[in-house]
Amino acid sequence: MIKAIKAQFRRVWMLVFGERERSDYLVQYVKFALACLFGRRSLVKQSWPGGQKSTSGDLVIFAHFDKDGVIHGFVLEYLEQLALAGRRIIFVTNSPKFPDRQRTKLQGKVETILWRANKGYDFGAYADGIKAAGDLGELQSLLLCNDSVYGPVFPLASIFEQMSADTADMWSLTDSWDSHYHLQSYFLLFHKAVLRDAAFVRRWQKYIHVHSKSWVIRKHEIGLSKDAQKAGLRLRSLFRYRDLLDGFITKIGNASILEDTALVPSHRAFLKRIFDHAESGRPLNASHFFWDQLILAGYPFIKRELLQSNPMHIPSLYKWEQLLVAVSKYDTDLINQHLETSMRDRFM
């Protein structure tokens, strides 16, 4: 009975607030006000030593979520590759349950394991992980990343080499022009200039866990880049949206290709969407629309959301495995095993 009442309340809440929240700042600020009363403390429920033998000054905060608390094979592979690239890892899970048999999978692979209440999405996990990390000023670098991707399909060491402190203070793999220019937060690397910035340190010390995805995106994912720019810090994305779009248009040619009747309708519609966005200046989600172009350029991941739900209706996505096998040594069974347990009523 109680579960049924909760479920009905959630349906009403999402009907009233869920769809409106991104554009309705009043809803966001109501949630912020509530969080000011109850969301200032760490939400870590339990912690364990992970047994990783590393003294590296390059630290990773890895955010994880699974409704059943499962540590899937693709996650373990990601963690192993981070360790091989010389990274020390704090693993933070937002999962509602976290069985002991799942936690033991992490032993020896991470330094610390944190299990927290699922509030504040990935940035909430990042914040609690950073609070557990100690003095940021003692680190050489800090990476924030999560399990929203499959991979890495290429070694991360070469990626970190390209993300040099000589070139930029704050790095991401991809950037976005949605709402405001920002570095995307599923893989964010900070060098010493950022870690010693007083405002950056204060952001995490005073972090408030607001359970609003729109708030987190606006104030933290986008806000982090905006604040870094204001502070005079150098921001850079390794695979820039403008370069991907330019490369795509150069390869495809002009819009006359849309008249090519040899193209199947779905491909023609896909190309038209890209040309329309390019002409109007409206940004696209590069990790979805240019997923294959990215991999061919050395991008080490493929987004989980892309394969699991394909929200942008990208055509010929079923070719993902064929492409990965051709260019990478990554074990695609890790992806297939997760898709087989997580997808419903569709095939790529």
C-alpha positions as YAML, in Angstrom:
chain: A
units: angstrom
residues:
- id: 1
  name: MET
  ca: [0.00, 0.00, 0.00]
- id: 2
  name: ILE
  ca: [2.77, 2.43, 0.96]
- id: 3
  name: LYS
  ca: [4.71, 1.58, -2.21]
- id: 4
  name: ALA
  ca: [1.61, 2.24, -4.32]
- id: 5
  name: ILE
  ca: [1.10, 5.63, -2.66]
- id: 6
  name: LYS
  ca: [4.74, 6.54, -3.23]
- id: 7
  name: ALA
  ca: [4.52, 5.48, -6.88]
- id: 8
  name: GLN
  ca: [1.40, 7.58, -7.42]
- id: 9
  name: PHE
  ca: [3.01, 10.59, -5.72]
- id: 10
  name: ARG
  ca: [6.03, 10.24, -7.98]
- id: 11
  name: ARG
  ca: [3.81, 10.17, -11.09]
- id: 12
  name: VAL
  ca: [2.10, 13.41, -10.01]
- id: 13
  name: TRP
  ca: [5.43, 15.03, -9.09]
- id: 14
  name: MET
  ca: [6.96, 14.21, -12.49]
- id: 15
  name: LEU
  ca: [3.82, 15.39, -14.28]
- id: 16
  name: VAL
  ca: [3.94, 18.76, -12.51]
- id: 17
  name: PHE
  ca: [7.68, 19.29, -12.20]
- id: 18
  name: GLY
  ca: [9.63, 16.75, -14.28]
- id: 19
  name: GLU
  ca: [9.09, 18.20, -17.75]
- id: 20
  name: ARG
  ca: [9.05, 21.81, -16.55]
- id: 21
  name: GLU
  ca: [12.12, 21.74, -14.39]
- id: 22
  name: ARG
  ca: [14.76, 22.58, -16.99]
- id: 23
  name: SER
  ca: [13.10, 25.88, -17.97]
- id: 24
  name: ASP
  ca: [11.26, 26.60, -14.72]
- id: 25
  name: TYR
  ca: [13.86, 28.08, -12.40]
- id: 26
  name: LEU
  ca: [11.26, 28.45, -9.62]
- id: 27
  name: VAL
  ca: [11.10, 24.66, -9.24]
- id: 28
  name: GLN
  ca: [14.89, 24.46, -9.19]
- id: 29
  name: TYR
  ca: [15.20, 27.14, -6.53]
- id: 30
  name: VAL
  ca: [12.56, 25.47, -4.36]
- id: 31
  name: LYS
  ca: [14.68, 22.32, -4.46]
- id: 32
  name: PHE
  ca: [17.77, 24.41, -3.74]
- id: 33
  name: ALA
  ca: [16.10, 25.99, -0.70]
- id: 34
  name: LEU
  ca: [15.21, 22.55, 0.66]
- id: 35
  name: ALA
  ca: [18.76, 21.35, 0.01]
- id: 36
  name: CYS
  ca: [20.16, 24.31, 1.96]
- id: 37
  name: LEU
  ca: [18.38, 22.88, 5.00]
- id: 38
  name: PHE
  ca: [19.21, 19.21, 4.49]
- id: 39
  name: GLY
  ca: [21.84, 18.88, 1.74]
- id: 40
  name: ARG
  ca: [25.08, 20.30, 3.12]
- id: 41
  name: ARG
  ca: [26.52, 17.18, 4.70]
- id: 42
  name: SER
  ca: [28.23, 14.26, 3.01]
- id: 43
  name: LEU
  ca: [25.74, 11.61, 1.92]
- id: 44
  name: VAL
  ca: [28.19, 8.73, 2.24]
- id: 45
  name: LYS
  ca: [26.49, 5.87, 4.08]
- id: 46
  name: GLN
  ca: [29.47, 3.53, 4.29]
- id: 47
  name: SER
  ca: [33.08, 3.35, 3.12]
- id: 48
  name: TRP
  ca: [35.68, 0.60, 2.73]
- id: 49
  name: PRO
  ca: [39.37, 0.44, 1.82]
- id: 50
  name: GLY
  ca: [39.74, -0.82, -1.74]
- id: 51
  name: GLY
  ca: [43.24, -2.22, -1.46]
- id: 52
  name: GLN
  ca: [44.75, -0.49, -4.50]
- id: 53
  name: LYS
  ca: [48.52, -0.20, -4.06]
- id: 54
  name: SER
  ca: [49.27, 3.25, -5.43]
- id: 55
  name: THR
  ca: [50.77, 6.49, -4.19]
- id: 56
  name: SER
  ca: [50.06, 8.36, -7.42]
- id: 57
  name: GLY
  ca: [49.40, 12.08, -7.27]
- id: 58
  name: ASP
  ca: [46.97, 11.62, -10.16]
- id: 59
  name: LEU
  ca: [43.60, 10.90, -8.56]
- id: 60
  name: VAL
  ca: [40.32, 9.73, -10.10]
- id: 61
  name: ILE
  ca: [36.84, 10.14, -8.61]
- id: 62
  name: PHE
  ca: [34.75, 7.52, -10.40]
- id: 63
  name: ALA
  ca: [30.94, 7.83, -10.15]
- id: 64
  name: HIS
  ca: [28.85, 4.66, -10.55]
- id: 65
  name: PHE
  ca: [25.16, 3.84, -10.57]
- id: 66
  name: ASP
  ca: [23.24, 0.62, -11.07]
- id: 67
  name: LYS
  ca: [19.73, 0.05, -9.73]
- id: 68
  name: ASP
  ca: [20.82, -3.33, -8.33]
- id: 69
  name: GLY
  ca: [24.31, -2.25, -7.32]
- id: 70
  name: VAL
  ca: [25.96, -4.49, -9.92]
- id: 71
  name: ILE
  ca: [29.55, -3.76, -10.93]
- id: 72
  name: HIS
  ca: [29.43, -4.80, -14.57]
- id: 73
  name: GLY
  ca: [32.40, -6.09, -16.53]
- id: 74
  name: PHE
  ca: [32.72, -2.93, -18.62]
- id: 75
  name: VAL
  ca: [33.09, -0.90, -15.40]
- id: 76
  name: LEU
  ca: [35.83, -3.18, -14.08]
- id: 77
  name: GLU
  ca: [37.67, -2.86, -17.41]
- id: 78
  name: TYR
  ca: [37.41, 0.95, -17.26]
- id: 79
  name: LEU
  ca: [38.85, 0.95, -13.72]
- id: 80
  name: GLU
  ca: [41.68, -1.37, -14.76]
- id: 81
  name: GLN
  ca: [42.61, 0.91, -17.65]
- id: 82
  name: LEU
  ca: [42.62, 3.95, -15.37]
- id: 83
  name: ALA
  ca: [44.99, 2.13, -13.02]
- id: 84
  name: LEU
  ca: [47.23, 1.09, -15.93]
- id: 85
  name: ALA
  ca: [47.42, 4.78, -16.86]
- id: 86
  name: GLY
  ca: [48.87, 5.49, -13.40]
- id: 87
  name: ARG
  ca: [45.73, 6.71, -11.65]
- id: 88
  name: ARG
  ca: [44.72, 6.24, -8.03]
- id: 89
  name: ILE
  ca: [40.94, 5.71, -7.76]
- id: 90
  name: ILE
  ca: [38.18, 6.63, -5.32]
- id: 91
  name: PHE
  ca: [35.08, 4.69, -6.38]
- id: 92
  name: VAL
  ca: [31.73, 6.26, -5.46]
- id: 93
  name: THR
  ca: [28.47, 4.42, -6.06]
- id: 94
  name: ASN
  ca: [25.01, 6.04, -5.94]
- id: 95
  name: SER
  ca: [23.30, 2.66, -6.20]
- id: 96
  name: PRO
  ca: [20.29, 2.13, -3.89]
- id: 97
  name: LYS
  ca: [21.70, -1.27, -2.90]
- id: 98
  name: PHE
  ca: [25.30, -2.48, -2.85]
- id: 99
  name: PRO
  ca: [25.67, -6.21, -2.09]
- id: 100
  name: ASP
  ca: [28.93, -7.44, -0.56]
- id: 101
  name: ARG
  ca: [29.53, -9.78, -3.50]
- id: 102
  name: GLN
  ca: [29.58, -6.75, -5.81]
- id: 103
  name: ARG
  ca: [31.86, -4.73, -3.55]
- id: 104
  name: THR
  ca: [34.42, -7.53, -3.46]
- id: 105
  name: LYS
  ca: [34.82, -7.22, -7.25]
- id: 106
  name: LEU
  ca: [36.55, -3.89, -6.60]
- id: 107
  name: GLN
  ca: [39.18, -5.18, -4.20]
- id: 108
  name: GLY
  ca: [42.67, -4.33, -5.38]
- id: 109
  name: LYS
  ca: [41.34, -2.17, -8.21]
- id: 110
  name: VAL
  ca: [40.53, 1.02, -6.30]
- id: 111
  name: GLU
  ca: [41.92, 2.80, -3.26]
- id: 112
  name: THR
  ca: [38.62, 3.65, -1.53]
- id: 113
  name: ILE
  ca: [35.00, 2.58, -1.97]
- id: 114
  name: LEU
  ca: [32.19, 4.95, -0.98]
- id: 115
  name: TRP
  ca: [28.51, 4.05, -0.95]
- id: 116
  name: ARG
  ca: [26.26, 7.10, -0.76]
- id: 117
  name: ALA
  ca: [22.61, 8.06, -0.95]
- id: 118
  name: ASN
  ca: [21.49, 8.71, -4.52]
- id: 119
  name: LYS
  ca: [21.15, 12.50, -4.27]
- id: 120
  name: GLY
  ca: [22.65, 15.09, -6.59]
- id: 121
  name: TYR
  ca: [23.47, 12.74, -9.49]
- id: 122
  name: ASP
  ca: [27.10, 12.38, -10.60]
- id: 123
  name: PHE
  ca: [28.17, 15.76, -9.24]
- id: 124
  name: GLY
  ca: [26.93, 14.72, -5.82]
- id: 125
  name: ALA
  ca: [29.14, 11.63, -6.09]
- id: 126
  name: TYR
  ca: [32.05, 13.75, -7.29]
- id: 127
  name: ALA
  ca: [31.59, 16.13, -4.36]
- id: 128
  name: ASP
  ca: [31.56, 13.39, -1.72]
- id: 129
  name: GLY
  ca: [34.53, 11.71, -3.39]
- id: 130
  name: ILE
  ca: [36.50, 14.96, -3.38]
- id: 131
  name: LYS
  ca: [35.69, 15.53, 0.29]
- id: 132
  name: ALA
  ca: [37.19, 12.11, 1.00]
- id: 133
  name: ALA
  ca: [40.30, 12.90, -1.04]
- id: 134
  name: GLY
  ca: [41.90, 15.38, 1.36]
- id: 135
  name: ASP
  ca: [43.97, 18.36, 0.24]
- id: 136
  name: LEU
  ca: [43.49, 18.90, -3.49]
- id: 137
  name: GLY
  ca: [46.56, 21.12, -3.59]
- id: 138
  name: GLU
  ca: [48.77, 18.07, -2.99]
- id: 139
  name: LEU
  ca: [47.58, 16.37, -6.18]
- id: 140
  name: GLN
  ca: [49.19, 16.52, -9.59]
- id: 141
  name: SER
  ca: [45.84, 16.10, -11.32]
- id: 142
  name: LEU
  ca: [42.23, 15.18, -10.61]
- id: 143
  name: LEU
  ca: [39.95, 13.30, -13.01]
- id: 144
  name: LEU
  ca: [36.18, 13.20, -12.58]
- id: 145
  name: CYS
  ca: [34.57, 10.44, -14.64]
- id: 146
  name: ASN
  ca: [31.61, 8.07, -14.60]
- id: 147
  name: ASP
  ca: [30.15, 4.87, -16.01]
- id: 148
  name: SER
  ca: [27.98, 6.57, -18.67]
- id: 149
  name: VAL
  ca: [30.34, 5.27, -21.37]
- id: 150
  name: TYR
  ca: [31.66, 1.97, -22.68]
- id: 151
  name: GLY
  ca: [35.42, 1.72, -23.02]
- id: 152
  name: PRO
  ca: [38.11, 2.87, -23.12]
- id: 153
  name: VAL
  ca: [38.56, 1.27, -26.51]
- id: 154
  name: PHE
  ca: [42.04, 2.83, -26.80]
- id: 155
  name: PRO
  ca: [44.74, 3.13, -24.09]
- id: 156
  name: LEU
  ca: [44.13, 6.08, -21.78]
- id: 157
  name: ALA
  ca: [47.83, 6.85, -21.33]
- id: 158
  name: SER
  ca: [47.95, 8.50, -24.76]
- id: 159
  name: ILE
  ca: [44.80, 10.49, -23.95]
- id: 160
  name: PHE
  ca: [46.35, 11.86, -20.75]
- id: 161
  name: GLU
  ca: [49.54, 12.72, -22.63]
- id: 162
  name: GLN
  ca: [47.52, 14.88, -25.01]
- id: 163
  name: MET
  ca: [45.76, 16.61, -22.09]
- id: 164
  name: SER
  ca: [48.88, 18.50, -21.09]
- id: 165
  name: ALA
  ca: [49.02, 21.13, -18.35]
- id: 166
  name: ASP
  ca: [51.15, 23.18, -20.73]
- id: 167
  name: THR
  ca: [48.20, 23.55, -23.09]
- id: 168
  name: ALA
  ca: [45.25, 23.90, -20.71]
- id: 169
  name: ASP
  ca: [44.40, 23.83, -16.99]
- id: 170
  name: MET
  ca: [41.08, 22.04, -17.39]
- id: 171
  name: TRP
  ca: [40.36, 19.38, -20.01]
- id: 172
  name: SER
  ca: [37.47, 17.29, -21.28]
- id: 173
  name: LEU
  ca: [37.10, 14.79, -24.08]
- id: 174
  name: THR
  ca: [34.15, 16.61, -25.67]
- id: 175
  name: ASP
  ca: [32.59, 20.04, -25.32]
- id: 176
  name: SER
  ca: [29.04, 21.30, -25.73]
- id: 177
  name: TRP
  ca: [27.40, 24.54, -26.87]
- id: 178
  name: ASP
  ca: [24.00, 23.58, -25.43]
- id: 179
  name: SER
  ca: [22.72, 26.49, -23.29]
- id: 180
  name: HIS
  ca: [26.24, 27.83, -22.79]
- id: 181
  name: TYR
  ca: [29.67, 26.63, -23.87]
- id: 182
  name: HIS
  ca: [31.05, 24.07, -21.42]
- id: 183
  name: LEU
  ca: [33.24, 21.01, -21.08]
- id: 184
  name: GLN
  ca: [31.23, 17.83, -20.67]
- id: 185
  name: SER
  ca: [31.48, 16.29, -17.24]
- id: 186
  name: TYR
  ca: [31.69, 12.52, -17.90]
- id: 187
  name: PHE
  ca: [35.49, 12.91, -18.25]
- id: 188
  name: LEU
  ca: [36.93, 16.10, -16.71]
- id: 189
  name: LEU
  ca: [40.64, 16.50, -15.98]
- id: 190
  name: PHE
  ca: [41.99, 19.27, -13.72]
- id: 191
  name: HIS
  ca: [45.66, 20.23, -13.43]
- id: 192
  name: LYS
  ca: [47.40, 22.02, -10.56]
- id: 193
  name: ALA
  ca: [46.34, 25.54, -11.57]
- id: 194
  name: VAL
  ca: [42.71, 24.54, -11.02]
- id: 195
  name: LEU
  ca: [43.33, 22.42, -7.92]
- id: 196
  name: ARG
  ca: [45.00, 25.39, -6.23]
- id: 197
  name: ASP
  ca: [42.30, 27.85, -7.23]
- id: 198
  name: ALA
  ca: [40.50, 29.01, -4.08]
- id: 199
  name: ALA
  ca: [37.08, 29.24, -5.76]
- id: 200
  name: PHE
  ca: [37.38, 25.71, -7.15]
- id: 201
  name: VAL
  ca: [38.28, 24.28, -3.74]
- id: 202
  name: ARG
  ca: [35.47, 26.26, -2.08]
- id: 203
  name: ARG
  ca: [32.94, 24.93, -4.62]
- id: 204
  name: TRP
  ca: [33.46, 21.39, -3.29]
- id: 205
  name: GLN
  ca: [33.92, 22.29, 0.37]
- id: 206
  name: LYS
  ca: [30.55, 24.10, 0.40]
- id: 207
  name: TYR
  ca: [28.80, 21.79, -2.04]
- id: 208
  name: ILE
  ca: [25.03, 21.50, -1.50]
- id: 209
  name: HIS
  ca: [23.34, 18.32, -2.71]
- id: 210
  name: VAL
  ca: [20.40, 19.65, -4.76]
- id: 211
  name: HIS
  ca: [18.41, 16.75, -6.18]
- id: 212
  name: SER
  ca: [17.59, 18.43, -9.47]
- id: 213
  name: LYS
  ca: [19.23, 17.32, -12.70]
- id: 214
  name: SER
  ca: [18.57, 20.72, -14.28]
- id: 215
  name: TRP
  ca: [20.17, 22.50, -11.33]
- id: 216
  name: VAL
  ca: [23.22, 20.24, -11.45]
- id: 217
  name: ILE
  ca: [23.68, 20.82, -15.19]
- id: 218
  name: ARG
  ca: [23.18, 24.59, -14.97]
- id: 219
  name: LYS
  ca: [25.10, 25.32, -11.77]
- id: 220
  name: HIS
  ca: [27.78, 22.66, -11.89]
- id: 221
  name: GLU
  ca: [28.42, 21.14, -15.32]
- id: 222
  name: ILE
  ca: [27.91, 24.44, -17.15]
- id: 223
  name: GLY
  ca: [28.73, 26.59, -14.14]
- id: 224
  name: LEU
  ca: [32.08, 24.91, -13.57]
- id: 225
  name: SER
  ca: [33.29, 25.91, -17.04]
- id: 226
  name: LYS
  ca: [31.86, 29.43, -16.77]
- id: 227
  name: ASP
  ca: [33.54, 30.01, -13.39]
- id: 228
  name: ALA
  ca: [36.86, 28.64, -14.66]
- id: 229
  name: GLN
  ca: [36.74, 31.01, -17.64]
- id: 230
  name: LYS
  ca: [36.01, 33.96, -15.34]
- id: 231
  name: ALA
  ca: [38.99, 32.96, -13.19]
- id: 232
  name: GLY
  ca: [41.28, 33.12, -16.22]
- id: 233
  name: LEU
  ca: [41.88, 29.37, -16.33]
- id: 234
  name: ARG
  ca: [42.50, 27.72, -19.69]
- id: 235
  name: LEU
  ca: [39.81, 25.28, -20.88]
- id: 236
  name: ARG
  ca: [40.21, 22.81, -23.71]
- id: 237
  name: SER
  ca: [38.37, 19.86, -25.19]
- id: 238
  name: LEU
  ca: [40.38, 17.14, -26.91]
- id: 239
  name: PHE
  ca: [37.65, 16.48, -29.51]
- id: 240
  name: ARG
  ca: [36.11, 19.87, -30.16]
- id: 241
  name: TYR
  ca: [32.58, 20.17, -31.49]
- id: 242
  name: ARG
  ca: [33.54, 22.79, -34.08]
- id: 243
  name: ASP
  ca: [36.24, 20.49, -35.51]
- id: 244
  name: LEU
  ca: [33.90, 17.50, -35.65]
- id: 245
  name: LEU
  ca: [31.20, 19.50, -37.42]
- id: 246
  name: ASP
  ca: [33.69, 21.03, -39.88]
- id: 247
  name: GLY
  ca: [35.17, 17.60, -40.58]
- id: 248
  name: PHE
  ca: [31.76, 16.08, -41.17]
- id: 249
  name: ILE
  ca: [30.59, 18.83, -43.55]
- id: 250
  name: THR
  ca: [33.90, 18.72, -45.43]
- id: 251
  name: LYS
  ca: [33.61, 14.96, -45.87]
- id: 252
  name: ILE
  ca: [29.96, 14.99, -46.92]
- id: 253
  name: GLY
  ca: [30.16, 18.07, -49.15]
- id: 254
  name: ASN
  ca: [27.35, 20.52, -49.72]
- id: 255
  name: ALA
  ca: [23.65, 20.01, -49.12]
- id: 256
  name: SER
  ca: [23.10, 18.70, -52.65]
- id: 257
  name: ILE
  ca: [23.75, 15.22, -51.21]
- id: 258
  name: LEU
  ca: [20.25, 15.44, -49.74]
- id: 259
  name: GLU
  ca: [18.86, 15.04, -53.27]
- id: 260
  name: ASP
  ca: [20.71, 11.76, -53.78]
- id: 261
  name: THR
  ca: [17.95, 9.18, -54.19]
- id: 262
  name: ALA
  ca: [20.50, 6.39, -53.69]
- id: 263
  name: LEU
  ca: [20.51, 7.25, -49.98]
- id: 264
  name: VAL
  ca: [17.94, 5.46, -47.86]
- id: 265
  name: PRO
  ca: [15.37, 7.86, -46.33]
- id: 266
  name: SER
  ca: [16.69, 7.48, -42.78]
- id: 267
  name: HIS
  ca: [20.20, 8.51, -43.85]
- id: 268
  name: ARG
  ca: [18.88, 11.42, -45.86]
- id: 269
  name: ALA
  ca: [16.82, 12.61, -42.87]
- id: 270
  name: PHE
  ca: [19.85, 12.26, -40.61]
- id: 271
  name: LEU
  ca: [22.04, 14.35, -42.92]
- id: 272
  name: LYS
  ca: [19.31, 16.97, -43.23]
- id: 273
  name: ARG
  ca: [19.18, 17.35, -39.45]
- id: 274
  name: ILE
  ca: [22.92, 17.99, -39.33]
- id: 275
  name: PHE
  ca: [22.82, 20.52, -42.18]
- id: 276
  name: ASP
  ca: [19.82, 22.28, -40.62]
- id: 277
  name: HIS
  ca: [21.58, 22.57, -37.27]
- id: 278
  name: ALA
  ca: [24.80, 23.76, -38.93]
- id: 279
  name: GLU
  ca: [22.97, 26.42, -40.93]
- id: 280
  name: SER
  ca: [21.02, 27.73, -37.94]
- id: 281
  name: GLY
  ca: [23.91, 27.46, -35.47]
- id: 282
  name: ARG
  ca: [21.99, 25.10, -33.16]
- id: 283
  name: PRO
  ca: [24.38, 22.67, -31.46]
- id: 284
  name: LEU
  ca: [24.22, 18.89, -31.78]
- id: 285
  name: ASN
  ca: [25.27, 16.24, -29.27]
- id: 286
  name: ALA
  ca: [28.64, 15.31, -30.77]
- id: 287
  name: SER
  ca: [29.02, 12.02, -28.88]
- id: 288
  name: HIS
  ca: [25.81, 10.81, -30.54]
- id: 289
  name: PHE
  ca: [25.75, 12.39, -34.01]
- id: 290
  name: PHE
  ca: [29.47, 11.91, -34.67]
- id: 291
  name: TRP
  ca: [30.06, 8.73, -32.67]
- id: 292
  name: ASP
  ca: [31.81, 6.87, -35.51]
- id: 293
  name: GLN
  ca: [33.81, 9.91, -36.61]
- id: 294
  name: LEU
  ca: [34.98, 10.31, -33.02]
- id: 295
  name: ILE
  ca: [36.18, 6.71, -32.70]
- id: 296
  name: LEU
  ca: [38.05, 6.93, -36.00]
- id: 297
  name: ALA
  ca: [39.76, 10.06, -34.61]
- id: 298
  name: GLY
  ca: [40.94, 8.21, -31.47]
- id: 299
  name: TYR
  ca: [38.11, 9.00, -29.06]
- id: 300
  name: PRO
  ca: [38.21, 6.19, -26.49]
- id: 301
  name: PHE
  ca: [34.52, 5.72, -25.65]
- id: 302
  name: ILE
  ca: [31.04, 5.13, -26.95]
- id: 303
  name: LYS
  ca: [28.15, 6.52, -24.92]
- id: 304
  name: ARG
  ca: [25.94, 3.99, -23.14]
- id: 305
  name: GLU
  ca: [22.81, 6.04, -23.81]
- id: 306
  name: LEU
  ca: [23.55, 5.97, -27.53]
- id: 307
  name: LEU
  ca: [23.53, 2.16, -27.70]
- id: 308
  name: GLN
  ca: [20.87, 1.58, -25.07]
- id: 309
  name: SER
  ca: [18.19, 4.02, -26.25]
- id: 310
  name: ASN
  ca: [19.50, 5.95, -29.29]
- id: 311
  name: PRO
  ca: [17.45, 9.05, -28.36]
- id: 312
  name: MET
  ca: [18.58, 10.98, -31.46]
- id: 313
  name: HIS
  ca: [17.58, 8.10, -33.79]
- id: 314
  name: ILE
  ca: [21.04, 7.77, -35.32]
- id: 315
  name: PRO
  ca: [20.86, 5.42, -38.36]
- id: 316
  name: SER
  ca: [22.97, 2.28, -38.85]
- id: 317
  name: LEU
  ca: [23.98, 2.20, -35.20]
- id: 318
  name: TYR
  ca: [24.06, -1.62, -35.37]
- id: 319
  name: LYS
  ca: [27.47, -1.24, -37.03]
- id: 320
  name: TRP
  ca: [29.12, -0.14, -33.76]
- id: 321
  name: GLU
  ca: [30.69, -3.54, -33.06]
- id: 322
  name: GLN
  ca: [32.01, -3.91, -36.59]
- id: 323
  name: LEU
  ca: [33.76, -0.54, -36.27]
- id: 324
  name: LEU
  ca: [35.26, -1.25, -32.84]
- id: 325
  name: VAL
  ca: [36.59, -4.64, -33.93]
- id: 326
  name: ALA
  ca: [38.24, -2.98, -36.94]
- id: 327
  name: VAL
  ca: [40.08, -0.25, -35.00]
- id: 328
  name: SER
  ca: [40.44, -1.49, -31.42]
- id: 329
  name: LYS
  ca: [41.40, -4.50, -29.31]
- id: 330
  name: TYR
  ca: [38.58, -3.78, -26.83]
- id: 331
  name: ASP
  ca: [36.53, -6.82, -25.80]
- id: 332
  name: THR
  ca: [33.12, -5.95, -27.26]
- id: 333
  name: ASP
  ca: [31.56, -8.82, -25.29]
- id: 334
  name: LEU
  ca: [31.73, -6.48, -22.27]
- id: 335
  name: ILE
  ca: [29.34, -4.15, -24.06]
- id: 336
  name: ASN
  ca: [27.12, -6.92, -25.42]
- id: 337
  name: GLN
  ca: [26.75, -8.53, -22.00]
- id: 338
  name: HIS
  ca: [25.58, -5.25, -20.48]
- id: 339
  name: LEU
  ca: [23.21, -4.48, -23.36]
- id: 340
  name: GLU
  ca: [21.69, -7.94, -23.08]
- id: 341
  name: THR
  ca: [20.81, -7.33, -19.43]
- id: 342
  name: SER
  ca: [19.77, -3.68, -19.70]
- id: 343
  name: MET
  ca: [17.87, -3.22, -22.99]
- id: 344
  name: ARG
  ca: [14.18, -3.81, -23.51]
- id: 345
  name: ASP
  ca: [12.06, -4.12, -26.68]
- id: 346
  name: ARG
  ca: [14.59, -2.81, -29.18]
- id: 347
  name: PHE
  ca: [17.78, -3.61, -31.02]
- id: 348
  name: MET
  ca: [20.36, -1.04, -32.15]
...
